[in-house]
Amino acid sequence: MKRSTGARGMLAKRARRPARAAGLLGLTILTVGCAVGPDFVPPEVPVNEDWLEHRDRRVSEHSGPHLYWWKVFKDPTLDRLIEIASEQNLPLQVSGLRILESRAQLGVAVGELFPQVQQGTGLAQENLLSSRVANQNLPVFFRHNFPIYSLGFQAGWELDFWGRLRRNVEAADAKLLATAADYDNALVSLTAEVARDYTWMRTYEALIRLAHENAKVQKEGLDVAESRFRNGAVSELDVTQARTLLESTLASIPEYQSEWQKYKNALSVLLGRPPGAIESLLCRPAGIPSAPKSIGVGLPANLLRRRPDIRAAELAAAAESARIGAAEAELYPRFVLSGEVGVQASDVHKLFAPHSLAYTLGPTFTWPILNYGQITNNVRAQDARFQQALTNYEQTVLSAQREVEDGLIGYLKEQESAVNYQRAVEAALESVRLSMIQYREGATDYLRVLNSQTSLLQQRNRLVEARSTIALNLIGVYRGLGGGWEIRNGKPVVPIEVQADMASRTNWGDLLPAPSPPPTDALPLPTPAGAAPALRPPDW
C-alpha cells in the first residue's frame, strides 16, 4: 500500500535517518563506481604539412582575415547582406533552436543521476472482501468491508555503479557541443552562400551590360552594311549576317535577366525575406566583387581547430563512444535504493495520529541474465555506429583539405586567365575598329567584321566569367577554411522575439535567453565519465 511523506515534525524526524543513510550510500556508489566502455580519444587523421600551392608567392601561411573575410571584396552591399542574413536567416535559427533542444536534453540526462522516482502519493479507498474465494471464510466479527486512507512519498534511486547514466550524460554533453559546432557550420555556409549568390547576381548584371554594349557595336555594323547595300556596294548577305549577330546578342539579354532575377530571389530568401523585398539594397549597380591578388591561408593543421564541421564530426564520434559504455552497462546488474514513507489509517481522522507512520526501505537489484544475445548485439551495433562516426570524421577532414585546395588552384589560375582575357578583349576591340574601317573603304568583306565582332563578344564574356570565377574560388577558399562563424560572437543564437514567444508558451528557466555558444576552436571535448565526478546540479 502507498504511504506518504511526513508532514509533521515527528514523522519527518523518524524518516530522516534511513533516508540519509540511503543518500550517503548512493553518493558513495556513484563516486566509486566504475564506468564501463571506452573513453573517447580523438582519432589521428592524415593532414598535409603544407598546401600544394604554398610555393606560390600569392599564398601566405599566415592566417588571413577569417573573422570577416568577405570584407576583402570591399563591397558595402555584400557586407550589409551578410549582416542581415546572420540575424534573420531561418535555417540558421533552426540550428540555434537545436542548441536549446540539446541543452534541455542534457538536463534530462543529468536529472537521471539523481533519484529517478520521487513522487507524492495519496489514497482514499473503500474495500470489500469476497466470501466466495479461498481463505476468505472469515469469522463474523471480521470486517469484510473497510476503508483505507494514506498519504505519503515514495522514491527510487538507481545507483550508477557501472556508469550507464554517467555515459548518457557524457553523450548528451558531446551532443550539445556538436549542435553548437553545427550552428557555426551553418553560419559558415550561410556567409559563403550569400557571397556566392551575390557574386553570381553581379556577374549576370555585368553580362547584361556587356550584351547591350556589344549590341550597340553590332548595330553600328548593321547600319554600315545596310548603307552599303542601298548604295549597291555589297549584297544583301552582309545585311542578313549583321542582323543575325545582332538578334542573337539581343536574345541573350532576357536569358541573363532571368538568371539575374533568380539570384536576387535567392538572396531574399537567405535574408529571411520574400522575393523582391531587398530591391532597395541591390538597386545601385556595382561590379563583380573584386578579389585581392594574394591570400593568407595558414597551415592545413589549422583546419582541425577552425572548421566547425570537423569539430562537430569529432564530437559526434565522442557521443557514440559514450553510448557504447551505456549499452555495455546493460550487461550488469542494476542496483536500486527504493523506499516509501507516509501515514496510513482506516479512519481519515486518525491519519496523523500516533503510530500511523509506515515506511519501507531497502535495496533491490535486477540482472537480465538470459537476454538471448540482445544486449550483446546492441553493444556491437553501438560500436559499429561509433566506427561509422570515426570514419565520417576522417572523411570530413579529407574533404575540408580538398575544398581548400580546389579553391586555391582555381583562385590562382583564374587570375592568370583573367590577364590573358583582358589582353584578348583589347585585341578584339582593335580588330573590330580596323575591320570596320576596312569594310567602309571596301577593302574587305563583312565576314571579317562579323568574325571580329563575334570574337569581341566571346572574349568580353569570358573576361567577366573569369573575374567572377576568381571571386567564387576565393569564397570557396574561405568556406573551406571555416571562416565566418565568428560573426555571431556576442549575439543570441535565437532571435529575442522568438525567445519571447517560446517563453510565453513554456517555462524555459535559465535556458532563455539563449546565449551565443563558445567559439568553435575553444569547444572542449566532454570529460570521460570515469575522469571526474559526474554529479552536477540538475537543471530545474
C-alpha positions as CSV (number, residue, x, y, z in Angstrom):
1,M,0.0,0.0,0.0
2,K,1.1,3.5,-0.7
3,R,2.4,5.8,2.1
4,S,3.1,9.5,2.4
5,T,5.8,11.9,3.4
6,G,5.7,13.0,6.9
7,A,4.0,16.4,7.0
8,R,4.6,16.8,10.7
9,G,7.9,17.2,12.6
10,M,7.6,13.9,14.4
11,L,7.1,11.9,11.2
12,A,10.0,13.7,9.4
13,K,12.3,13.0,12.3
14,R,11.5,9.3,12.3
15,A,12.0,9.1,8.5
16,R,15.2,11.2,8.3
17,R,17.7,8.6,9.4
18,P,17.0,5.9,6.8
19,A,16.7,8.5,4.0
20,R,20.1,10.0,5.0
21,A,21.7,6.6,5.0
22,A,20.3,5.8,1.6
23,G,21.6,9.1,0.2
24,L,25.1,8.6,1.6
25,L,25.1,5.1,0.2
26,G,24.0,6.3,-3.2
27,L,26.6,9.1,-3.3
28,T,29.3,6.6,-2.3
29,I,28.4,4.1,-5.1
30,L,28.1,7.0,-7.6
31,T,31.6,8.3,-6.9
32,V,33.4,5.0,-6.6
33,G,31.6,3.0,-9.2
34,C,33.4,2.3,-12.5
35,A,32.2,3.4,-15.9
36,V,32.4,0.6,-18.4
37,G,33.0,1.1,-22.1
38,P,35.8,3.0,-23.9
39,D,36.9,6.6,-23.1
40,F,37.0,8.6,-26.3
41,V,40.3,9.6,-27.7
42,P,40.4,11.9,-30.7
43,P,41.5,9.9,-33.8
44,E,44.6,10.6,-35.8
45,V,43.8,11.8,-39.3
46,P,46.1,12.4,-42.3
47,V,46.8,16.2,-42.7
48,N,49.3,17.6,-45.1
49,E,52.0,19.9,-43.7
50,D,51.6,22.5,-46.4
51,W,49.2,23.4,-49.1
52,L,50.0,22.2,-52.6
53,E,50.3,25.8,-53.8
54,H,52.4,27.0,-50.9
55,R,55.3,27.9,-53.1
56,D,53.2,30.5,-55.0
57,R,54.1,34.0,-53.8
58,R,50.4,34.9,-53.7
59,V,49.7,32.3,-51.0
60,S,50.8,33.1,-47.4
61,E,51.0,30.7,-44.5
62,H,49.9,33.5,-42.2
63,S,46.2,33.4,-41.3
64,G,44.1,35.6,-43.4
65,P,41.1,37.8,-42.4
66,H,38.9,34.9,-41.4
67,L,36.8,36.9,-39.0
68,Y,35.1,39.0,-41.6
69,W,36.6,37.5,-44.7
70,W,34.0,39.0,-47.1
71,K,35.4,42.5,-46.4
72,V,38.4,41.7,-48.6
73,F,36.0,42.4,-51.5
74,K,35.4,46.0,-50.2
75,D,31.7,45.9,-51.2
76,P,29.4,47.6,-48.6
77,T,26.3,46.0,-50.2
78,L,27.8,42.5,-49.6
79,D,28.7,43.4,-46.0
80,R,25.1,44.5,-45.3
81,L,23.6,41.4,-46.9
82,I,25.7,39.1,-44.8
83,E,24.9,41.1,-41.6
84,I,21.1,40.8,-42.3
85,A,21.4,37.1,-43.2
86,S,23.2,36.3,-39.9
87,E,20.3,37.9,-38.0
88,Q,17.3,36.7,-40.0
89,N,18.1,33.5,-41.9
90,L,15.5,30.9,-41.0
91,P,17.6,27.7,-41.3
92,L,20.2,29.4,-39.1
93,Q,17.5,30.0,-36.5
94,V,16.6,26.3,-36.6
95,S,20.3,25.5,-35.8
96,G,20.1,27.8,-32.8
97,L,16.9,26.1,-31.6
98,R,18.6,22.7,-31.8
99,I,21.1,24.1,-29.3
100,L,18.3,24.9,-27.0
101,E,16.9,21.4,-27.6
102,S,20.2,19.8,-26.8
103,R,20.6,21.9,-23.6
104,A,17.2,20.7,-22.4
105,Q,18.1,17.0,-23.3
106,L,21.4,17.4,-21.3
107,G,19.3,18.5,-18.3
108,V,17.2,15.3,-18.7
109,A,20.4,13.2,-18.7
110,V,21.8,14.9,-15.6
111,G,18.5,14.6,-13.8
112,E,18.8,10.8,-14.2
113,L,21.8,10.8,-11.9
114,F,19.5,11.8,-9.0
115,P,16.6,9.8,-7.5
116,Q,14.6,8.8,-10.6
117,V,11.4,8.2,-8.7
118,Q,10.3,10.8,-6.3
119,Q,6.6,11.4,-6.0
120,G,3.9,12.1,-3.5
121,T,1.1,9.6,-3.2
122,G,-2.4,9.6,-1.8
123,L,-5.2,7.1,-1.4
124,A,-8.8,7.1,-0.2
125,Q,-10.2,3.6,-0.8
126,E,-13.2,1.5,0.2
127,N,-12.6,-2.2,0.1
128,L,-14.9,-5.2,0.2
129,L,-13.5,-8.8,0.6
130,S,-15.4,-11.6,-1.1
131,S,-16.5,-14.6,1.0
132,R,-16.5,-16.9,-2.1
133,V,-12.8,-17.2,-2.6
134,A,-10.1,-19.3,-1.0
135,N,-9.1,-18.3,2.5
136,Q,-11.9,-15.8,2.8
137,N,-14.1,-17.9,5.2
138,L,-13.5,-15.3,7.9
139,P,-15.1,-15.0,11.3
140,V,-18.3,-12.9,11.5
141,F,-16.6,-10.3,13.6
142,F,-14.0,-9.7,10.9
143,R,-15.0,-6.8,8.7
144,H,-15.4,-7.7,5.1
145,N,-15.5,-4.1,4.0
146,F,-13.2,-1.5,5.3
147,P,-11.7,1.9,4.1
148,I,-8.0,2.8,3.7
149,Y,-6.6,6.3,3.8
150,S,-3.0,7.0,3.1
151,L,-0.7,9.9,2.4
152,G,2.9,9.5,1.6
153,F,6.0,9.9,-0.5
154,Q,8.0,7.3,-2.5
155,A,11.4,7.4,-4.0
156,G,13.7,5.2,-6.0
157,W,17.3,5.7,-6.9
158,E,19.2,3.6,-9.4
159,L,22.8,3.7,-8.3
160,D,25.0,4.3,-11.3
161,F,27.5,1.6,-10.3
162,W,28.6,0.8,-13.9
163,G,28.4,4.3,-15.3
164,R,25.4,3.9,-17.6
165,L,23.9,7.2,-16.5
166,R,27.2,9.0,-16.5
167,R,27.9,7.7,-20.0
168,N,24.5,9.1,-21.1
169,V,25.5,12.5,-19.6
170,E,28.8,12.3,-21.4
171,A,26.9,11.6,-24.7
172,A,24.5,14.5,-24.1
173,D,27.4,16.8,-23.3
174,A,29.0,15.9,-26.6
175,K,25.7,16.3,-28.5
176,L,25.3,19.8,-27.1
177,L,28.7,20.8,-28.1
178,A,28.2,19.2,-31.5
179,T,25.0,21.2,-32.1
180,A,26.9,24.4,-31.2
181,A,29.5,23.4,-33.8
182,D,26.7,22.7,-36.3
183,Y,25.4,26.2,-35.7
184,D,28.8,27.6,-36.5
185,N,29.0,25.4,-39.6
186,A,25.6,26.7,-40.7
187,L,26.8,30.2,-40.3
188,V,30.0,29.5,-42.3
189,S,27.8,28.0,-45.1
190,L,25.4,30.9,-44.9
191,T,28.1,33.6,-45.3
192,A,29.6,31.7,-48.3
193,E,26.2,31.2,-49.9
194,V,25.3,34.8,-49.6
195,A,28.6,35.8,-51.1
196,R,28.3,33.3,-53.9
197,D,24.7,34.3,-54.9
198,Y,25.7,38.0,-54.7
199,T,28.7,37.3,-57.0
200,W,26.5,35.4,-59.5
201,M,23.9,38.2,-59.4
202,R,26.6,40.8,-60.2
203,T,28.1,38.5,-62.9
204,Y,24.8,38.4,-64.8
205,E,24.4,42.1,-64.2
206,A,27.7,42.6,-65.9
207,L,26.8,40.2,-68.7
208,I,23.5,42.2,-69.3
209,R,25.5,45.4,-69.5
210,L,28.1,43.9,-71.9
211,A,25.3,42.5,-74.1
212,H,23.9,45.9,-74.5
213,E,27.3,47.3,-75.3
214,N,28.0,44.6,-77.8
215,A,24.6,45.1,-79.4
216,K,25.4,48.8,-79.8
217,V,28.6,47.9,-81.7
218,Q,26.8,45.3,-83.8
219,K,24.0,47.8,-84.6
220,E,26.6,50.2,-86.0
221,G,28.0,47.4,-88.2
222,L,24.4,46.6,-89.4
223,D,23.8,50.3,-90.2
224,V,27.0,50.4,-92.3
225,A,26.1,47.1,-94.1
226,E,22.6,48.5,-94.9
227,S,24.0,51.7,-96.2
228,R,26.4,49.9,-98.5
229,F,23.7,47.6,-99.6
230,R,21.4,50.5,-100.5
231,N,24.3,52.0,-102.5
232,G,24.8,48.7,-104.3
233,A,28.3,48.2,-102.9
234,V,27.5,44.8,-101.3
235,S,24.9,42.1,-101.5
236,E,22.1,41.6,-99.1
237,L,24.1,38.8,-97.5
238,D,26.1,41.3,-95.5
239,V,22.9,42.8,-94.1
240,T,21.5,39.4,-93.0
241,Q,24.7,38.3,-91.4
242,A,24.9,41.6,-89.4
243,R,21.3,41.3,-88.4
244,T,21.7,37.6,-87.3
245,L,24.6,38.5,-85.0
246,L,22.7,41.5,-83.5
247,E,19.5,39.5,-82.9
248,S,21.5,36.6,-81.3
249,T,23.1,39.1,-78.9
250,L,19.7,40.7,-78.1
251,A,18.2,37.2,-77.5
252,S,20.8,36.5,-74.8
253,I,19.7,39.6,-72.7
254,P,16.4,38.1,-71.5
255,E,18.2,34.9,-70.5
256,Y,20.7,36.8,-68.5
257,Q,17.9,38.8,-66.9
258,S,16.1,35.7,-65.9
259,E,19.2,34.3,-64.1
260,W,19.9,37.7,-62.6
261,Q,16.4,37.8,-61.0
262,K,16.7,34.2,-59.8
263,Y,19.8,35.1,-57.8
264,K,18.2,38.2,-56.4
265,N,15.3,36.0,-55.2
266,A,17.7,33.5,-53.7
267,L,19.4,36.3,-51.8
268,S,16.0,37.5,-50.4
269,V,15.2,34.0,-49.1
270,L,18.7,33.8,-47.5
271,L,17.9,37.0,-45.7
272,G,14.6,35.6,-44.4
273,R,12.5,37.8,-46.6
274,P,10.2,37.2,-49.5
275,P,11.4,37.7,-53.1
276,G,11.6,41.3,-54.1
277,A,12.0,42.6,-50.5
278,I,15.6,43.6,-50.8
279,E,15.4,45.6,-54.0
280,S,16.5,48.7,-52.2
281,L,19.7,47.0,-51.2
282,L,20.5,45.9,-54.7
283,C,19.2,48.8,-56.7
284,R,22.6,50.5,-57.1
285,P,24.7,48.8,-59.9
286,A,28.0,47.5,-58.8
287,G,30.7,45.4,-60.4
288,I,31.6,41.8,-59.7
289,P,33.3,41.6,-56.2
290,S,37.0,42.2,-56.8
291,A,39.3,39.7,-55.2
292,P,42.7,40.6,-53.8
293,K,45.8,39.3,-55.6
294,S,47.1,37.3,-52.6
295,I,45.6,35.4,-49.7
296,G,46.7,34.2,-46.2
297,V,45.5,30.6,-45.6
298,G,47.6,29.4,-42.6
299,L,48.5,25.7,-42.4
300,P,46.4,22.7,-43.1
301,A,46.5,21.6,-39.5
302,N,44.6,24.8,-38.6
303,L,41.6,23.2,-40.2
304,L,41.2,20.9,-37.3
305,R,40.7,23.8,-34.9
306,R,38.8,26.2,-37.2
307,R,36.3,24.2,-39.2
308,P,33.1,23.7,-37.3
309,D,32.0,20.7,-39.3
310,I,35.3,18.9,-38.3
311,R,34.6,19.7,-34.7
312,A,31.0,18.5,-35.0
313,A,32.1,15.3,-36.5
314,E,34.6,14.7,-33.7
315,L,32.0,15.4,-31.1
316,A,29.5,13.1,-32.8
317,A,32.1,10.4,-32.5
318,A,32.6,11.2,-28.8
319,A,28.9,10.9,-28.2
320,E,28.8,7.5,-29.9
321,S,31.8,6.3,-27.9
322,A,30.0,7.2,-24.7
323,R,26.9,5.3,-25.8
324,I,28.9,2.1,-26.1
325,G,29.5,2.3,-22.4
326,A,25.8,3.0,-21.7
327,A,24.9,-0.1,-23.8
328,E,27.5,-2.3,-22.2
329,A,26.3,-1.4,-18.7
330,E,23.1,-3.2,-19.5
331,L,25.0,-6.5,-19.2
332,Y,25.5,-5.9,-15.5
333,P,23.0,-5.8,-12.6
334,R,21.2,-2.6,-11.7
335,F,21.1,-1.6,-8.1
336,V,18.2,0.5,-6.9
337,L,17.5,2.0,-3.5
338,S,13.8,2.4,-3.0
339,G,11.5,3.4,-0.2
340,E,8.2,4.7,0.8
341,V,7.3,6.7,3.9
342,G,3.9,8.0,4.9
343,V,0.9,7.7,7.2
344,Q,-1.9,5.1,6.9
345,A,-5.2,4.6,8.7
346,S,-8.7,3.2,8.3
347,D,-10.2,6.4,9.7
348,V,-9.3,9.6,8.0
349,H,-9.4,11.4,11.3
350,K,-6.7,9.2,12.7
351,L,-4.4,9.6,9.7
352,F,-1.9,11.8,11.6
353,A,-2.4,10.1,15.0
354,P,0.5,8.4,16.8
355,H,1.5,5.1,15.4
356,S,0.1,5.9,11.9
357,L,3.6,6.1,10.4
358,A,4.6,3.4,8.0
359,Y,7.7,3.0,5.8
360,T,9.7,0.6,3.7
361,L,13.3,1.0,2.7
362,G,15.8,-1.4,1.0
363,P,18.0,-2.1,-2.0
364,T,16.9,-4.2,-4.9
365,F,18.7,-5.4,-8.0
366,T,17.8,-6.7,-11.4
367,W,20.1,-8.6,-13.8
368,P,19.0,-9.6,-17.3
369,I,20.8,-12.9,-17.4
370,L,19.0,-14.7,-20.2
371,N,18.7,-12.0,-22.8
372,Y,19.3,-14.2,-25.9
373,G,22.2,-12.0,-27.0
374,Q,20.1,-8.9,-27.3
375,I,22.2,-6.7,-25.1
376,T,25.5,-8.0,-26.5
377,N,24.3,-7.4,-30.1
378,N,23.1,-3.9,-29.0
379,V,26.7,-3.2,-27.8
380,R,28.0,-4.4,-31.1
381,A,25.6,-2.3,-33.1
382,Q,26.6,0.8,-31.0
383,D,30.3,0.0,-31.6
384,A,29.6,-0.1,-35.3
385,R,27.9,3.3,-35.1
386,F,31.0,4.6,-33.3
387,Q,33.2,3.3,-36.0
388,Q,31.0,5.0,-38.6
389,A,31.4,8.3,-36.8
390,L,35.2,7.9,-36.7
391,T,35.2,7.2,-40.5
392,N,32.9,10.1,-41.1
393,Y,35.3,12.3,-39.1
394,E,38.2,11.3,-41.2
395,Q,36.3,11.9,-44.4
396,T,35.3,15.3,-43.2
397,V,38.9,16.2,-42.6
398,L,39.9,15.0,-46.1
399,S,37.0,16.8,-47.8
400,A,38.0,20.0,-46.0
401,Q,41.5,19.8,-47.4
402,R,40.2,19.2,-50.9
403,E,37.8,22.1,-50.7
404,V,40.6,24.5,-49.8
405,E,43.0,23.0,-52.4
406,D,40.3,23.2,-55.1
407,G,39.5,26.8,-54.2
408,L,43.2,27.8,-54.1
409,I,44.1,26.4,-57.5
410,G,41.0,27.9,-59.1
411,Y,41.7,31.3,-57.5
412,L,45.3,31.4,-58.6
413,K,44.9,30.0,-62.2
414,E,41.8,32.1,-63.0
415,Q,43.9,35.2,-62.2
416,E,46.3,34.2,-64.9
417,S,43.4,33.5,-67.3
418,A,41.8,36.9,-66.5
419,V,45.1,38.7,-67.5
420,N,45.0,36.8,-70.9
421,Y,41.3,37.5,-71.4
422,Q,41.9,41.2,-70.7
423,R,44.6,41.3,-73.4
424,A,42.3,39.3,-75.8
425,V,39.5,41.9,-75.2
426,E,41.8,44.8,-76.0
427,A,43.0,43.0,-79.2
428,A,39.4,42.2,-80.2
429,L,38.4,45.8,-79.8
430,E,41.2,46.9,-82.1
431,S,40.2,44.2,-84.5
432,V,36.6,45.4,-84.7
433,R,37.8,49.0,-85.2
434,L,40.2,48.1,-88.0
435,S,37.8,45.7,-89.7
436,M,35.0,48.4,-89.7
437,I,37.4,50.9,-91.3
438,Q,38.4,48.5,-94.0
439,Y,34.8,47.5,-94.6
440,R,33.7,51.1,-95.0
441,E,36.5,51.6,-97.5
442,G,35.6,48.4,-99.3
443,A,39.0,46.8,-98.6
444,T,37.4,43.7,-97.0
445,D,34.1,41.9,-96.9
446,Y,31.7,41.8,-94.0
447,L,32.8,38.3,-92.9
448,R,35.9,39.8,-91.3
449,V,33.7,42.3,-89.5
450,L,31.4,39.6,-88.4
451,N,34.3,37.4,-87.1
452,S,35.9,40.3,-85.2
453,Q,32.6,41.3,-83.5
454,T,31.8,37.7,-82.6
455,S,35.3,37.3,-81.1
456,L,34.8,40.6,-79.1
457,L,31.6,39.2,-77.7
458,Q,33.2,36.0,-76.7
459,Q,36.3,37.5,-75.1
460,R,34.3,40.0,-73.1
461,N,32.0,37.4,-71.7
462,R,35.0,35.1,-70.9
463,L,36.7,38.0,-69.1
464,V,33.5,38.6,-67.0
465,E,33.3,34.9,-66.2
466,A,37.0,34.8,-65.2
467,R,36.6,37.7,-62.8
468,S,33.5,36.0,-61.4
469,T,35.3,32.7,-61.0
470,I,38.2,34.3,-59.2
471,A,35.8,35.7,-56.6
472,L,33.9,32.4,-56.4
473,N,37.0,30.4,-55.8
474,L,38.2,32.8,-53.2
475,I,34.8,32.4,-51.5
476,G,35.4,28.7,-51.7
477,V,38.8,29.0,-50.1
478,Y,37.4,30.9,-47.1
479,R,34.5,28.5,-46.9
480,G,36.9,25.6,-46.9
481,L,39.0,27.3,-44.2
482,G,35.9,27.6,-42.0
483,G,35.8,31.3,-41.9
484,G,32.8,33.5,-40.9
485,W,31.3,31.9,-37.8
486,E,32.9,34.5,-35.6
487,I,30.3,37.0,-36.7
488,R,27.9,35.5,-34.1
489,N,30.1,36.4,-31.1
490,G,28.0,38.2,-28.5
491,K,24.7,37.6,-30.4
492,P,22.0,35.2,-29.3
493,V,21.6,32.0,-31.3
494,V,17.8,32.5,-31.3
495,P,16.3,36.0,-32.0
496,I,15.0,37.8,-29.0
497,E,11.4,38.0,-30.4
498,V,11.4,34.2,-30.9
499,Q,12.7,33.6,-27.4
500,A,9.8,35.8,-26.1
501,D,7.3,33.7,-28.0
502,M,8.8,30.5,-26.6
503,A,8.9,31.9,-23.0
504,S,5.2,32.8,-23.3
505,R,4.4,29.2,-24.1
506,T,6.8,27.3,-21.9
507,N,8.8,27.8,-18.7
508,W,12.4,27.7,-20.1
509,G,14.0,28.7,-16.8
510,D,17.7,29.7,-17.2
511,L,17.9,28.3,-20.8
512,L,16.5,31.6,-22.1
513,P,17.8,34.0,-23.2
514,A,19.9,31.7,-25.4
515,P,23.5,32.9,-25.3
516,S,26.0,32.5,-28.1
517,P,27.9,29.2,-27.8
518,P,31.6,29.3,-27.1
519,P,34.0,29.7,-30.0
520,T,34.3,26.6,-32.2
521,D,38.0,26.3,-31.8
522,A,37.5,26.5,-28.0
523,L,34.9,23.8,-27.7
524,P,36.2,21.2,-25.2
525,L,35.6,17.5,-25.6
526,P,33.3,16.2,-22.9
527,T,35.0,14.8,-19.9
528,P,35.0,11.0,-19.9
529,A,32.7,9.5,-17.3
530,G,35.5,8.0,-15.3
531,A,37.8,11.0,-15.2
532,A,35.8,13.3,-12.9
533,P,32.8,13.2,-10.7
534,A,29.7,13.1,-12.8
535,L,27.4,14.7,-10.2
536,R,26.3,18.2,-11.0
537,P,23.2,20.2,-10.0
538,P,20.2,19.2,-12.1
539,D,18.6,21.9,-14.3
540,W,15.3,22.7,-12.6
